[in-house]
Amino acid sequence: MKKIATVVLLALFATSAYAQEKNKKMTMEIDGVCEMCKLRIEKAALGVKGVKYALWDIPSHKLSLIMDERKTNAMEIKTALVAVGHDTKELKATEEAYNKIMPCCRYRDEKVVNDHKN
């Protein structure tokens, strides 16, 4: 009987140690410059299964997320973001994806960035 109780307790401990959060909060830095970028970034993040909330702050370039870790992870979200043309710290959008965004959203162009600051 003691052996069964010990095994059950160890099994419960092991599963709780590897449990993933249902409402994991996280932030990540995403390149962009304007409201159109904000809409594109948030839509791409929310399009990933398991993302419940996405809010991108233009001045700080921080994307705040609430996600279900049982359904997705940070790399899947970053992959969706680079697919729509926005760089992350770890992943860069392809030239093809980047060139599909509007010319006023070209955050790699110093002139565009400066225009948005004014």
C-alpha positions in Angstrom: 0.0 0.0 0.0 2.9 2.4 0.9 4.5 1.6 -2.5 1.3 2.5 -4.4 0.9 5.8 -2.4 4.5 6.7 -3.1 4.2 6.0 -6.8 1.0 8.1 -7.0 2.6 11.0 -5.2 5.7 10.8 -7.4 3.5 10.7 -10.6 1.6 13.8 -9.4 4.7 15.7 -8.6 6.3 14.8 -11.9 3.3 16.0 -13.9 3.0 19.2 -12.0 6.7 19.9 -12.5 6.2 19.7 -16.3 2.9 21.5 -16.4 2.5 24.3 -18.9 0.6 27.4 -18.1 -2.8 28.0 -19.6 -2.4 31.8 -19.3 1.3 32.5 -19.7 2.2 36.2 -19.9 5.2 37.2 -21.9 6.7 40.1 -23.9 8.9 40.2 -26.9 10.5 42.9 -29.0 9.2 43.2 -32.5 10.4 45.8 -35.1 7.8 48.2 -36.6 7.1 51.9 -36.8 3.4 52.8 -37.0 -0.3 52.0 -36.5 -0.4 49.8 -39.6 2.5 47.8 -38.2 0.6 47.5 -34.9 -2.4 46.0 -36.6 -0.4 43.6 -38.7 1.7 42.4 -35.7 -1.3 41.9 -33.4 -3.3 40.2 -36.1 -0.4 37.8 -36.9 0.1 37.0 -33.2 -3.6 36.4 -32.6 -3.7 34.2 -35.6 -1.5 31.7 -33.8 -3.6 29.0 -32.1 -3.3 29.4 -28.3 -2.6 33.2 -28.3 -5.4 34.8 -26.3 -4.2 38.5 -26.1 -1.7 40.5 -28.1 -0.9 44.2 -27.7 2.1 45.9 -29.5 3.4 49.2 -28.1 4.7 51.4 -30.9 7.3 53.4 -28.9 8.8 50.5 -27.0 8.3 47.9 -29.8 7.2 45.4 -27.1 4.5 42.9 -27.9 2.6 41.8 -24.7 1.0 38.4 -25.0 -1.2 36.0 -23.1 -0.9 32.5 -24.5 -1.7 28.9 -23.7 1.6 27.1 -23.5 -0.2 23.8 -24.1 -1.1 25.0 -27.7 1.8 27.2 -28.7 5.2 28.6 -27.8 7.2 31.8 -28.3 9.0 30.5 -31.4 5.8 29.7 -33.2 4.6 33.3 -32.6 7.9 34.7 -33.8 7.7 32.6 -36.9 4.2 34.0 -37.6 5.5 37.6 -37.1 8.5 37.2 -39.5 6.1 35.7 -42.1 4.2 39.0 -42.2 7.5 41.0 -42.5 8.4 42.0 -39.0 11.8 41.1 -37.4 12.3 39.8 -33.9 15.5 39.6 -31.9 16.0 35.9 -32.8 14.4 35.8 -36.3 14.6 38.1 -39.3 11.9 38.4 -41.9 12.9 37.4 -45.4 13.4 40.1 -48.0 10.3 38.9 -49.8 8.1 39.1 -46.7 9.6 42.5 -45.7 9.0 43.9 -49.2 5.3 43.0 -49.0 4.7 45.5 -46.2 3.7 49.1 -47.1 6.6 51.5 -48.0 5.6 53.7 -45.0 6.1 50.6 -42.7 9.7 49.8 -43.8 11.3 49.9 -40.3 14.7 48.9 -41.7 14.9 52.2 -43.7 16.3 55.0 -41.6 14.4 57.7 -43.5 11.1 56.0 -42.8 11.9 55.6 -39.1 12.9 59.3 -38.9 9.7 60.3 -40.7 7.6 58.5 -38.1 9.5 60.2 -35.2 8.4 63.7 -36.5 
